[in-house]
Amino acid sequence: MKNKITAPMICLFMTSLFIGCAIAEQIPDWENPQMIGRNKERPHATLMPFDCRECAVRGDRTKSPFYKTLSGQWKFNWSQNPSERPENFYRDDFDAGGWGHIGVPSNWQLEGFGQAIYINHGFPFPTNPPYVDHDINEVGSYVKTFEIPENWKGKEIFLHFEGVGGVFYLWINGQKVGYSQGSMTPAEFNITDFVREGENRAAVEVYRWSDASYLEDQDQWRLSGIYRDVFLWAAPKVHIRDFFAVSELDDEYRDAELKVNADIINYGNEAAAPHSIKVELIDADGAVVNTEPSMSGNIGQIPSGDEKTAQFSATVSDPAKWTAETPNLYTLLLTLKDEQGQAVEILSHRFGFREIVIRDNQLLVNGQPVLLKGANRHEHDPDYGKAVPLERTIQDIKLMKQNNLNAVRTSHYPHDPRFYELTDKYGLYVVNEANLESHDSWYEVDPDLADRPHWRDAHMDRWKSVFHRDKNHASVIIWSLGNEAGYGKLLEEGADWFRQTDPTRPVQYLHGWPMHTWTTDATDIAVPMYATIHQLREYVESEPDRPLILCEYSHAMGNSVGNLQDYWDTIKEYDILQGGFIWDYVDQGLRKTTEDGVDYWAYGGDFGEEVHDGNFCINGIVQPDRKPNPSMHEVRKVYQHITVSPTNMRNGTVTVNNEYFFKDLSFVNCFWKITENGHVIRQGDIELPNIAAQSRQRISLPVNEIEPKPGAEYLLTVEFRLADDELWAPQDYLVAWEQFELPISIEAEYADTKLMSSLELTEEADRFVISGADFSVAVSKETAALESYRI
């Protein structure tokens, strides 16, 4: 175990250490911040080749003949540290018959190996970047056998890891293929030259801690292993390696310019014959949108090992626009054809036409200054940790929609690729955050870490990886450089890289709490965390030059979220304030069971770990199994997009406010009911007028027909329910409601004893209990205090 040293000593030591390559080669890859990967493929958009147009239109990658999953059972060995690992397990002749199995995807700490550790920020080992404690650096060794399908002969073959918790090495058939860092984005390797006919053997060695750990200091359970899907896929020798599709709307936000860049690579040993690409756009009804001839073209010859970029653009007349309220999607098909005009491969993507800009200090979606009613979401499952099943992700998105959230920040790393397909489909605005939080690394150890040249590649790799993977998703409207990662020229360089590479989206970043840190050169939006309402007003009065959206606020721990309405009263008062993201969405509890079989939610310290942050992970608006916490009901009410204000309650006139930005209220039905002392005495429905987005209208309800009783309370409730089934909720689901007291009560001059029930007095050991037909009151004998009142 190394001794902790001071920050200045670290800086001097690290500067000298990485001057020469010879010195750098003397340390392990996983303690060298300049080694971010070896033989990894460059990041690219999520894609899968298909061999038929109909299959590509359906877009299910698992149904492609060029896809083969390796998820499932792997041989597994766990070691306490590198010195105890089976060093030669990757060899073809190594006998792993005595090993057990582990499921992939999974976290090995939840499968009986090692210890789950919850830390808000900090590390369970002495901080001495880039070094970690070798004695406690767990190693997981994985082995999987597979065969290559017959129809893949002559193709390039790739092995794709969607997410591995830790850093890892890969061997195929005893040969070292490569190394990867960056636990929340894919690692992909070209294994064409390593595979053989018949049985093949993949060996993966995962290290829990590394220099990368210093950049992954997020508030979460520290878990390890291959936790996302693993699969093989094949591509032709001439292949569309990557593509980037964007849209620009005209000044009326009607017509759109569709632009597609496609990168075509030749993996062959000689120049490829001329190829061509055809780009098609298919609407929700399956009709092809006319974009010819500008979306087709020849790309000519591509020399061996080279890559060309083909650029296409076309004007699309009045396409259906994508927003979180109206998630209209088209299918984009890219067909690569050979010299004879035969399809070599077909790629597909669900594409949404929308435009994101900042203008006049407001964030605009398709010209509208939207309000982001959001929450921060960790990827978490109470039984599987970071290996979140698809069904759980769908459940999360439906719950967000059902409770009027329209935005999510992927705190503090990119989520599973399927998450973005679903946010495109269901409609959520996404702040997509890079896998970067150095937190204690810069806060406690090296305040200048974000200025250190030897950490540059590690930072840039995380930004490039999230961008290239998720750049084509309509739901991603903002890039985030990361969370609490200090400040320096590396952050500014990253922000500039995003702006130059993708001018269609803003970038955000926050590195401090004081107001002067909210508007650095690394952010296009002021994104404070936990700013008070008073501070929000101060910001508005400070002549700011950019919109403000709270990246974190309303910390949902314990009895919380109580002043959410106060926040939103303030946000709606000023145009420059455009919402925020509650911290956070889900309690990060893990399911444990007592000796007598009772389940409970475990938090920090419940696994015997010495270093932990207790129950600080239990701060969501839903519980680990997604049962809503009480705070969720407040969120649902405050975040609702339809409000009602009283106009004249004596004659039942109210004003309905449609706070949606892109749709009228034809998708809901309106119901009303009147209660007398809590009992419904009248109810009905009313045909709403066509209330357009961002407009309001008065409606009248029959409240003046009530004959009030003395002393009775009368309440009017107005409800808005779905008129039809939606993807996220069934018909008649309650989306908004409002309640008012009717001013028709008559004060009783006296209490009529004939209407009262008889009373009973019971004496207990320490109190008196008075009870009637529908209530009971308990009074302490010792203090005369009211101990209980039930009604």
C-alpha positions in Angstrom: 0.0 0.0 0.0 1.4 3.4 -1.0 1.6 6.3 1.3 -0.5 9.3 0.6 1.5 12.3 -0.7 0.7 15.9 -1.2 -0.8 17.5 -4.3 2.4 19.5 -5.2 4.5 16.4 -4.9 2.1 14.6 -7.2 2.2 17.3 -9.8 6.0 17.4 -9.9 6.2 13.6 -9.9 3.6 13.1 -12.6 5.1 15.8 -14.9 8.5 14.1 -14.8 7.0 10.6 -15.0 5.3 11.1 -18.3 8.0 13.1 -20.2 9.5 10.0 -21.8 7.7 6.9 -23.2 10.4 4.7 -21.7 9.3 5.7 -18.2 5.6 5.4 -19.1 6.1 1.8 -20.3 7.4 0.7 -16.9 4.0 1.1 -15.3 0.9 -1.0 -15.9 -1.6 0.2 -18.6 -4.1 0.6 -15.8 -1.9 3.2 -13.9 -1.0 5.2 -17.0 -3.5 8.0 -17.7 -2.1 8.3 -21.2 -3.0 4.7 -22.1 -6.8 4.9 -22.8 -7.0 1.9 -25.1 -5.1 -0.4 -27.4 -6.4 -1.6 -30.7 -9.9 -0.3 -30.0 -12.0 0.7 -32.9 -12.8 4.4 -33.2 -16.1 5.3 -31.7 -19.1 5.5 -34.1 -22.9 5.7 -34.0 -24.9 2.8 -32.8 -25.5 0.7 -35.9 -26.0 -2.8 -37.3 -25.8 -4.0 -40.9 -28.8 -5.7 -42.4 -29.1 -7.7 -45.6 -32.7 -6.9 -46.5 -34.6 -3.7 -46.7 -37.6 -4.9 -44.7 -35.4 -6.1 -41.9 -33.6 -2.8 -41.8 -36.9 -0.9 -41.6 -37.9 -3.0 -38.6 -34.6 -2.1 -37.1 -34.2 -4.9 -34.6 -30.5 -5.5 -34.5 -30.9 -8.9 -32.9 -32.7 -10.1 -36.0 -29.8 -9.2 -38.3 -27.9 -12.2 -39.8 -24.8 -10.3 -38.9 -25.4 -10.2 -35.2 -24.5 -12.9 -32.6 -25.0 -12.3 -28.9 -22.3 -13.4 -26.4 -24.4 -12.4 -23.4 -25.2 -15.4 -21.2 -23.1 -17.7 -19.1 -19.3 -17.2 -19.0 -16.7 -19.1 -17.1 -15.5 -16.9 -14.3 -12.7 -16.6 -11.7 -12.5 -13.8 -9.1 -9.2 -12.8 -7.5 -8.6 -10.4 -4.6 -5.7 -8.7 -6.4 -3.6 -8.9 -9.6 -0.9 -11.0 -7.9 -3.5 -13.7 -7.2 -5.0 -13.7 -10.7 -4.6 -16.7 -13.0 -2.0 -15.1 -15.3 -2.2 -17.6 -18.2 -6.0 -18.1 -18.3 -6.1 -16.6 -21.7 -4.1 -19.4 -23.3 -5.9 -21.8 -25.6 -4.7 -24.8 -23.6 -5.7 -23.4 -20.2 -8.2 -25.6 -18.5 -11.0 -23.5 -16.9 -13.2 -26.6 -16.3 -13.0 -26.1 -12.5 -14.2 -22.5 -12.7 -17.7 -21.5 -11.9 -20.0 -19.4 -14.1 -21.3 -15.9 -14.1 -24.0 -14.2 -16.0 -23.2 -11.5 -18.6 -24.3 -8.8 -18.2 -23.9 -8.6 -14.4 -21.8 -7.0 -11.6 -19.7 -9.6 -9.9 -20.3 -8.0 -6.4 -24.0 -8.9 -6.8 -23.1 -12.5 -7.9 -21.2 -13.4 -4.7 -17.7 -12.1 -5.5 -16.2 -9.2 -3.7 -17.9 -6.3 -1.9 -20.4 -3.7 -3.2 -19.3 -0.2 -2.0 -21.4 2.9 -2.0 -19.5 6.2 -1.9 -20.9 9.6 -2.7 -17.5 10.8 -3.7 -14.0 9.6 -2.8 -12.3 6.2 -3.0 -11.9 3.1 -0.9 -8.1 3.2 -1.4 -5.4 5.9 -0.7 -5.6 8.6 -3.3 -2.4 8.9 -5.2 -3.3 9.4 -8.9 -2.7 7.7 -11.2 -1.9 4.8 -8.8 -4.3 2.5 -7.0 -3.7 0.0 -4.1 -2.7 -3.2 -5.8 -3.5 -5.3 -2.7 -7.3 -4.6 -3.0 -7.6 -4.3 -6.8 -10.0 -7.1 -7.6 -9.6 -8.9 -10.9 -12.3 -10.8 -12.8 -11.3 -13.4 -15.4 -13.9 -14.3 -18.0 -13.8 -17.1 -20.6 -16.4 -17.7 -23.4 -16.3 -20.0 -26.4 -18.2 -19.2 -29.6 -18.4 -20.1 -33.3 -18.5 -17.8 -36.2 -21.6 -18.2 -38.5 -20.9 -19.7 -41.9 -22.4 -16.6 -43.7 -19.7 -14.4 -42.2 -16.9 -15.7 -44.3 -15.1 -12.9 -46.1 -16.4 -10.2 -43.7 -14.9 -8.1 -41.0 -15.8 -9.4 -37.6 -16.0 -7.2 -34.5 -16.5 -8.0 -30.8 -18.5 -5.2 -29.1 -18.7 -4.6 -25.3 -21.4 -2.1 -24.5 -20.1 -1.5 -21.0 -17.5 -3.0 -18.7 -17.1 -1.8 -15.1 -13.4 -1.3 -14.8 -10.6 -1.6 -17.4 -10.0 -4.8 -19.3 -7.8 -6.8 -21.6 -9.1 -9.0 -24.4 -7.6 -12.2 -25.9 -9.0 -14.3 -28.7 -7.6 -17.8 -29.1 -4.7 -17.0 -26.9 -3.6 -13.9 -28.7 -3.8 -10.5 -27.1 -6.2 -8.3 -29.0 -6.4 -5.1 -27.0 -7.1 -3.0 -23.9 -9.9 -0.6 -22.9 -10.6 2.1 -20.4 -13.9 4.1 -20.1 -16.5 2.0 -18.3 -19.7 3.7 -19.6 -19.2 3.7 -23.4 -18.5 0.8 -25.8 -15.3 -0.9 -26.4 -15.1 -2.5 -29.8 -12.3 -4.7 -31.4 -11.8 -5.9 -34.9 -11.1 -9.6 -34.3 -11.1 -10.7 -38.0 -7.4 -11.8 -37.9 -7.8 -13.6 -34.6 -10.8 -15.9 -35.2 -10.8 -19.3 -36.9 -13.3 -21.9 -38.1 -14.9 -24.0 -35.5 -14.7 -23.1 -31.8 -13.1 -19.8 -30.7 -12.2 -18.7 -27.2 -12.5 -15.2 -25.8 -10.7 -14.3 -22.6 -11.4 -11.0 -20.8 -9.5 -9.8 -17.7 -11.2 -6.9 -15.8 -9.5 -4.8 -13.2 -11.8 -3.0 -10.6 -9.6 0.0 -10.0 -7.2 1.9 -12.3 -6.1 5.5 -13.1 -9.5 5.7 -14.8 -11.2 5.4 -11.4 -9.9 9.0 -10.6 -12.2 10.2 -13.5 -15.2 8.1 -12.4 -15.8 9.4 -8.9 -19.6 9.5 -9.3 -22.1 9.3 -6.5 -23.1 5.6 -6.9 -22.4 2.1 -6.0 -18.9 1.1 -7.1 -19.5 -2.1 -8.9 -17.5 -4.1 -11.4 -17.8 -6.6 -14.3 -19.2 -6.9 -17.8 -22.5 -5.2 -17.0 -23.9 -4.4 -20.5 -24.5 -6.7 -23.5 -21.6 -8.3 -25.4 -22.1 -9.3 -29.1 -20.3 -10.2 -32.3 -21.2 -8.5 -35.5 -20.0 -8.6 -39.1 -19.6 -6.0 -41.8 -18.6 -6.3 -45.5 -15.1 -5.3 -46.6 -16.5 -2.0 -47.8 -18.6 -0.8 -45.0 -20.4 2.4 -43.7 -18.3 2.8 -40.6 -20.2 5.8 -39.2 -22.9 8.3 -40.1 -24.2 11.6 -38.8 -27.7 12.9 -39.6 -28.9 16.4 -38.7 -31.8 18.6 -39.7 -32.1 22.4 -40.0 -35.6 24.0 -40.0 -36.4 27.1 -42.0 -37.4 30.4 -40.4 -41.1 29.4 -40.2 -40.1 26.0 -38.6 -42.0 24.3 -41.4 -39.6 22.8 -44.0 -36.4 21.1 -43.1 -32.9 20.6 -44.6 -31.8 17.0 -44.0 -28.1 16.5 -44.0 -26.3 13.1 -43.8 -22.6 12.4 -43.7 -21.5 8.8 -44.2 -18.0 7.5 -43.6 -17.2 4.5 -45.8 -14.1 2.4 -45.1 -12.4 -0.3 -47.2 -11.1 -3.1 -45.0 -9.9 -5.1 -48.1 -6.3 -5.7 -49.2 -6.8 -3.8 -52.5 -8.7 -0.8 -53.8 -12.4 -1.3 -53.8 -14.4 -0.9 -57.0 -16.6 2.2 -57.1 -19.6 2.0 -54.7 -22.6 4.2 -54.3 -24.9 5.1 -51.4 -28.7 5.7 -51.4 -30.3 7.5 -48.4 -34.0 7.0 -47.9 -36.5 8.6 -45.5 -39.6 6.6 -44.6 -42.5 8.1 -42.6 -44.5 6.5 -39.8 -47.0 5.1 -42.3 -44.2 3.3 -44.3 -44.3 5.8 -47.2 -41.0 6.9 -48.7 -40.4 10.6 -48.5 -39.1 12.0 -51.9 -35.6 13.2 -51.4 -34.2 12.2 -54.8 -31.9 12.8 -56.5 -29.8 14.6 -54.0 -29.7 11.8 -51.4 -28.0 9.3 -53.7 -24.5 9.3 -55.2 -21.4 7.5 -56.2 -18.4 7.5 -53.9 -15.8 6.2 -56.4 -12.9 3.9 -55.5 -11.6 3.6 -52.0 -8.0 2.6 -51.6 -7.2 -0.3 -49.3 -7.4 0.8 -45.7 -8.7 4.2 -46.6 -12.0 5.9 -45.7 -14.1 8.4 -47.6 -16.9 10.7 -46.4 -20.0 11.0 -48.6 -22.2 14.1 -47.9 -25.9 14.4 -48.9 -28.6 16.9 -48.3 -32.2 17.4 -49.3 -35.1 19.7 -48.5 -38.0 17.9 -46.9 -41.4 19.6 -47.1 -43.1 20.1 -43.8 -42.0 16.9 -42.0 -43.6 15.9 -38.8 -41.4 17.4 -36.1 -39.9 15.7 -33.1 -40.4 17.1 -29.6 -40.8 15.5 -26.2 -44.5 16.2 -26.6 -44.8 15.0 -30.2 -42.0 12.3 -30.7 -42.5 11.9 -34.4 -39.9 9.7 -35.9 -38.9 8.7 -39.5 -36.8 5.7 -40.5 -33.5 6.7 -42.1 -32.1 4.0 -44.4 -28.5 4.0 -45.8 -28.0 1.5 -48.5 -24.4 0.8 -49.7 -24.3 -0.7 -53.2 -21.5 -2.3 -55.2 -20.5 -1.6 -58.8 -23.3 -3.7 -60.1 -25.9 -1.8 -58.0 -26.4 -4.7 -55.6 -27.0 -3.8 -51.9 -23.9 -4.6 -49.9 -25.4 -3.6 -46.6 -28.3 -1.5 -45.2 -28.2 0.6 -42.0 -31.2 2.1 -40.4 -31.9 4.7 -37.7 -35.0 6.3 -36.2 -34.6 10.0 -37.0 -36.4 13.0 -35.7 -36.6 16.4 -37.3 -36.0 19.1 -34.7 -33.8 22.1 -34.2 -32.1 23.2 -30.9 -30.7 26.7 -30.6 -30.0 29.4 -28.0 -31.3 32.7 -29.0 -32.1 35.8 -26.9 -30.8 34.0 -23.8 -33.3 31.2 -24.2 -33.0 27.5 -25.2 -35.4 26.9 -28.1 -36.7 23.6 -29.4 -38.2 24.2 -32.9 -38.5 27.9 -32.1 -40.2 27.4 -28.7 -38.6 28.3 -25.3 -39.3 25.0 -23.6 -39.3 24.4 -19.9 -37.3 21.3 -18.8 -39.2 19.5 -16.0 -36.6 16.9 -15.3 -34.8 14.5 -12.9 -31.4 13.1 -12.8 -31.3 9.3 -13.5 -28.7 6.8 -12.4 -28.7 3.4 -14.1 -29.7 1.3 -11.1 -31.6 -1.9 -10.4 -32.2 -3.3 -6.9 -31.3 -6.8 -7.9 -28.8 -6.4 -10.8 -27.0 -3.1 -10.0 -25.7 -1.5 -13.1 -26.9 -4.4 -15.3 -30.3 -2.8 -15.7 -32.8 -5.0 -17.7 -34.5 -3.4 -20.7 -37.9 -3.9 -19.0 -36.7 -1.7 -16.1 -35.5 1.1 -18.4 -38.9 1.0 -20.2 -40.6 1.2 -16.8 -38.5 4.3 -15.9 -39.4 6.1 -19.0 -43.1 5.3 -18.7 -43.1 6.5 -15.0 -41.4 9.7 -16.0 -44.0 10.4 -18.7 -46.9 9.4 -16.4 -45.6 11.8 -13.7 -45.2 14.8 -16.1 -41.4 14.7 -16.4 -40.3 15.8 -19.9 -36.5 15.7 -19.4 -33.8 13.6 -17.9 -30.1 14.2 -17.2 -28.0 11.0 -17.5 -26.1 11.5 -14.3 -23.2 11.2 -14.5 -22.4 9.1 -17.5 -23.9 7.9 -20.8 -26.6 5.3 -20.3 -27.3 2.0 -22.2 -27.7 2.7 -25.9 -31.3 1.4 -25.8 -32.2 4.1 -23.4 -31.8 6.7 -26.1 -33.8 4.7 -28.6 -36.6 4.7 -26.0 -36.4 8.5 -25.2 -36.6 9.1 -28.9 -39.7 6.9 -29.1 -41.5 8.0 -26.0 -40.4 11.6 -26.0 -38.0 12.9 -23.4 -35.5 15.7 -23.7 -32.0 14.3 -22.7 -29.0 16.1 -21.3 -26.4 13.5 -22.2 -23.5 13.6 -19.8 -20.0 12.3 -20.4 -18.5 9.7 -18.1 -16.4 12.3 -16.3 -16.4 13.2 -12.6 -13.0 13.6 -11.0 -14.5 15.2 -7.8 -12.2 14.2 -5.0 -9.3 13.8 -7.5 -9.3 17.6 -8.1 -11.1 18.7 -4.9 -8.9 17.0 -2.4 -5.7 15.9 -4.3 -4.9 18.0 -7.4 -6.9 21.2 -8.0 -5.2 21.6 -11.3 -6.0 18.2 -12.7 -8.1 19.6 -15.5 -5.0 21.5 -16.7 -2.6 18.5 -16.7 -1.5 17.6 -20.3 -1.0 13.9 -19.4 -4.8 13.7 -18.5 -5.9 15.3 -21.8 -6.4 12.2 -23.9 -8.4 10.5 -21.1 -10.7 13.5 -21.0 -11.1 13.9 -24.8 -11.8 10.1 -25.2 -14.8 10.3 -22.9 -16.2 13.3 -24.8 -15.6 11.8 -28.2 -17.0 8.4 -27.2 -20.4 9.7 -26.0 -20.7 12.1 -28.9 -20.1 9.6 -31.6 -22.3 6.9 -30.1 -25.3 9.1 -29.5 -25.1 12.0 -32.0 -28.0 10.8 -34.1 -30.6 10.7 -31.4 -33.3 13.4 -31.6 -33.9 13.2 -27.8 -30.3 14.3 -27.0 -30.6 18.1 -27.0 -27.7 19.1 -24.8 -24.2 17.7 -24.3 -22.7 17.8 -20.8 -19.0 17.6 -20.3 -19.4 15.8 -17.0 -20.0 16.6 -13.4 -17.8 18.2 -10.7 -14.6 17.6 -12.6 -12.8 20.8 -11.7 -12.0 23.5 -14.2 -9.2 24.2 -16.6 -8.1 24.4 -20.2 -9.1 20.7 -20.8 -12.7 21.6 -20.0 -12.6 24.6 -22.3 -11.0 22.5 -25.0 -13.7 19.9 -24.7 -16.5 22.5 -24.9 -14.9 24.0 -28.1 -14.6 20.5 -29.6 -18.3 19.8 -29.1 -19.2 23.2 -30.6 -17.1 22.7 -33.7 -18.0 19.1 -34.2 -21.7 19.5 -33.5 -23.0 23.0 -33.9 -26.6 21.7 -33.7 -26.6 21.3 -29.9 -25.4 23.4 -26.9 -22.9 22.2 -24.4 -23.1 22.6 -20.6 -20.9 22.2 -17.6 -20.7 23.3 -14.0 -17.6 23.2 -11.8 -18.6 25.2 -8.7 -21.3 26.5 -6.5 -20.7 30.3 -6.4 -22.6 32.3 -9.0 -19.4 33.4 -10.8 -18.7 29.8 -11.8 -22.1 29.3 -13.5 -21.1 31.1 -16.7 -17.6 30.0 -17.7 -16.3 29.6 -21.2 -17.1 25.8 -21.0 -20.8 26.2 -20.9 -23.5 27.7 -23.1 -26.1 27.4 -20.3 -25.9 28.4 -16.7 -26.5 25.1 -14.9 -26.1 25.6 -11.1 -26.8 22.9 -8.6 -28.9 23.6 -5.5 -29.2 27.3 -6.2 -31.8 28.8 -3.9 -34.8 30.7 -5.2 -33.1 33.9 -3.9 -30.0 33.1 -6.0 -32.2 32.5 -9.1 -33.6 36.0 -8.7 -30.1 37.4 -8.2 -29.0 35.7 -11.5 -32.0 37.2 -13.4 -31.1 40.7 -12.0 -27.4 40.3 -12.9 -27.9 41.0 -16.7 -27.0 37.4 -17.6 -26.0 36.4 -21.2 -27.4 32.8 -21.2 -30.4 30.8 -20.0 -30.3 29.0 -16.7 -31.4 25.4 -16.1 -30.7 23.8 -12.7 -28.6 20.7 -13.3 -29.5 19.5 -9.8 -32.1 20.9 -7.3 -34.7 19.8 -4.8 -32.7 17.0 -3.3 -35.2 14.2 -2.9 -34.0 12.6 0.4 -36.3 11.9 3.3 -39.3 14.3 3.7 -38.3 16.4 0.7 -39.4 18.3 -2.4 -41.6 20.5 -0.2 -40.8 23.9 -1.9 -41.0 22.6 -5.5 -44.0 24.8 -6.3 -42.0 27.8 -5.0 -39.2 27.0 -7.5 -41.6 26.7 -10.3 -43.5 29.9 -9.5 -40.1 31.6 -9.8 -39.1 29.8 -13.0 -42.3 30.7 -14.7 -41.9 34.3 -13.7 -38.7 34.8 -15.8 -38.2 33.8 -19.4 -34.4 33.2 -18.8 -35.1 30.5 -16.2 -36.0 27.3 -18.0 -36.4 24.5 -15.5 -34.2 22.0 -13.8 -33.4 18.4 -12.8 -34.4 17.0 -9.4 -31.7 15.0 -7.6 -32.5 12.3 -8.2 -34.9 9.8 -9.8 -34.3 6.5 -8.0 -33.3 5.4 -4.6 -30.1 3.5 -5.1 -30.9 0.7 -2.6 -29.9 -2.9 -3.2 -32.2 -5.7 -2.2 -31.1 -7.8 0.8 -33.0 -10.3 2.8 -33.0 -10.8 6.6 -32.4 -14.2 8.1 -36.2 -14.6 8.5 -36.8 -13.9 4.8 -37.8 -10.2 4.9 -36.5 -8.1 2.0 -35.1 -4.6 2.7 -33.3 -1.9 0.8 -29.6 -2.0 1.7 -27.4 1.1 1.5 -23.8 2.1 2.3 -22.3 0.0 5.1 -24.8 -2.9 4.8 -22.3 -5.0 2.9 -19.6 -4.7 5.6 -17.6 -2.1 3.7 -15.3 0.1 5.8 -15.5 3.2 3.6 -19.0 4.2 2.6 -21.5 7.1 2.7 -24.4 5.5 4.5 -27.9 6.1 3.3 -27.0 9.1 1.1 -27.9 7.0 -1.9 -31.5 6.8 -0.8 -32.6 10.1 -2.3 -34.9 9.4 -5.2 -38.5 10.2 -6.0 -39.1 6.5 -6.6 -37.9 3.5 -4.5 -35.5 0.9 -5.9 -38.3 -1.2 -7.3 -39.9 2.0 -8.7 -42.7 2.3 -6.2 -43.3 6.1 -6.0 -42.1 7.9 -2.9 -44.5 10.5 -1.4 -42.4 13.2 -3.1 -43.3 11.8 -6.5 -46.9 12.9 -6.1 -45.7 16.5 -5.5 -43.5 16.3 -8.6 -46.4 15.0 -10.7 -48.7 17.8 -9.6 -46.1 20.7 -9.9 -44.8 19.4 -13.2 -48.2 19.0 -14.9 -48.6 20.8 -18.2 -52.2 21.8 -17.8 -53.3 24.2 -15.1 -56.6 25.6 -14.1 -57.1 29.0 -12.4 -60.3 30.3 -10.9 -62.1 33.1 -12.7 -65.5 33.3 -11.0 -66.1 30.4 -8.6 -69.6 31.6 -7.7 -70.8 30.7 -11.2 -68.3 28.0 -11.9 -66.1 29.8 -14.4 -62.5 28.7 -14.6 -59.6 29.3 -17.0 -57.8 26.3 -18.5 -54.2 27.0 -19.3 -52.5 24.8 -21.9 -48.8 25.0 -21.0 -47.7 22.5 -23.6 -45.5 24.1 -26.3 -46.4 21.9 -29.3 -49.9 20.4 -29.0 -53.4 21.4 -28.3 -55.6 19.6 -25.7 -57.5 17.4 -28.0 -55.7 14.4 -26.6 -57.4 14.7 -23.2 -61.0 14.6 -21.9 -62.1 17.0 -19.1 -64.1 15.8 -16.1 -65.4 17.6 -13.1 -66.9 16.6 -9.7 -68.2 18.4 -6.7 -67.8 17.0 -3.2 -69.7 17.8 0.0 -67.6 17.1 3.0 -65.5 14.7 0.9 -68.5 12.9 -0.7 -69.2 13.3 -4.4 -72.6 14.8 -5.0 -72.3 15.9 -8.6 -70.0 15.0 -11.5 -69.8 15.0 -15.2 -67.7 15.7 -18.2 -67.4 18.8 -20.4 -66.4 19.1 -24.0 -63.2 21.1 -24.1 -62.8 23.8 -26.8 -59.7 23.4 -29.0 -57.2 25.0 -26.7 -54.0 25.5 -28.6 -50.5 25.2 -27.2 -49.5 28.1 -25.0 -53.0 29.5 -24.8 -55.9 29.6 -22.4 -59.7 29.6 -22.5 -62.6 29.9 -20.0 -65.0 27.1 -19.4 -68.1 27.1 -17.2 -69.1 24.3 -14.8 -72.6 23.8 -13.2 -71.8 24.7 -9.6 -74.7 27.1 -9.0 -77.2 24.2 -8.9 -76.0 23.1 -5.5 -78.2 23.6 -2.4 -75.7 24.1 0.3 -76.1 22.6 3.8 -75.1 24.5 7.0 -71.4 23.9 7.9 -70.7 21.8 4.9 -67.5 22.2 2.7 -67.8 22.1 -1.1 -64.9 21.5 -3.4 -64.7 21.5 -7.1 -62.2 19.2 -8.8 -61.3 19.5 -12.5 -59.5 16.5 -14.1 -57.8 15.9 -17.5 -57.5 12.3 -18.6 -56.1 10.7 -21.7 -58.8 10.4 -24.5 -57.0 7.4 -26.0 -54.2 4.9 -25.2 -50.7 6.4 -25.4 -47.4 4.5 -25.4 -46.7 5.5 -21.8 -50.2 5.2 -20.3 -53.7 3.8 -21.0 -56.9 5.6 -21.9 -58.4 7.6 -19.0 -55.1 8.1 -17.3 -55.1 11.2 -15.1 -52.5 13.7 -16.5 -53.5 16.9 -14.6 -56.0 18.1 -12.1 -56.9 21.2 -10.0 -59.1 21.7 -7.0 -60.9 24.7 -5.6 -63.1 25.6 -2.7 -66.6 26.7 -3.7 -67.8 29.8 -1.9 -71.3 28.4 -1.2 -70.9 27.1 2.3 -73.5 28.2 4.9 -72.2 28.7 8.4 -74.1 26.7 11.0 -75.5 28.8 13.9 -75.2 25.9 16.4 -74.2 22.3 16.5 -77.2 20.0 16.2 -76.6 17.2 18.8 -79.2 15.1 17.0 -76.8 14.7 14.1 -73.9 13.6 16.4 -73.1 10.0 17.2 -72.9 8.8 20.8 -69.5 9.0 22.5 -67.6 6.4 24.5 -64.9 7.0 27.1 -62.4 4.3 27.7 -59.7 4.4 30.3 -56.4 2.7 29.5 -53.2 2.4 31.6 -51.6 5.6 30.5 -54.3 7.5 28.6 -58.0 8.2 28.1 -59.6 7.4 24.7 -62.8 9.1 23.5 -64.4 7.5 20.4 -67.4 8.1 18.2 -68.8 6.5 15.0 -66.0 7.8 12.8 -63.3 9.2 15.1 -61.2 8.6 18.2 -59.1 10.9 20.4 -56.4 9.8 22.9 -55.2 12.0 25.7 -52.2 11.2 27.9 -52.9 10.9 31.6 -49.5 12.1 32.6 -49.2 15.2 30.4 -52.7 15.8 29.2 -51.3 16.0 25.7 -53.3 15.0 22.6 -51.5 11.7 21.6 -53.7 10.5 18.8 -56.5 11.8 16.6 -58.0 9.5 14.0 -60.9 10.2 11.7 
